[in-house]
Amino acid sequence: MTLSEFVKEKRSSIKLTQKELAEKAGVGLRFVRDLEQGKESLRMDKVNQIFKLFGYEVGPVLIERKTDTI
């Protein structure tokens, strides 16, 4: 599941409009729209402001790599 899909699903499940989500999270409406449309570069602090409303947080995840790929 992508970030955009996750946010759309969570927002819909609590019956908020994009505008209402933006207001509750303290971010701009344009940011919510960009996030839900899958914009590739987003400020992670703002993503976490939205995720916090859903009880989640974005953070680093270790990716297992072969030692000869770097």
Secondary structure, 3 states (H helix, E strand, C coil): CCHHHHHHHHHHHCCCCHHHHHHHHCCCHHHHHHHHCCCCCCCHHHHHHHHHHCCCCCCCCCCCCCHHHC
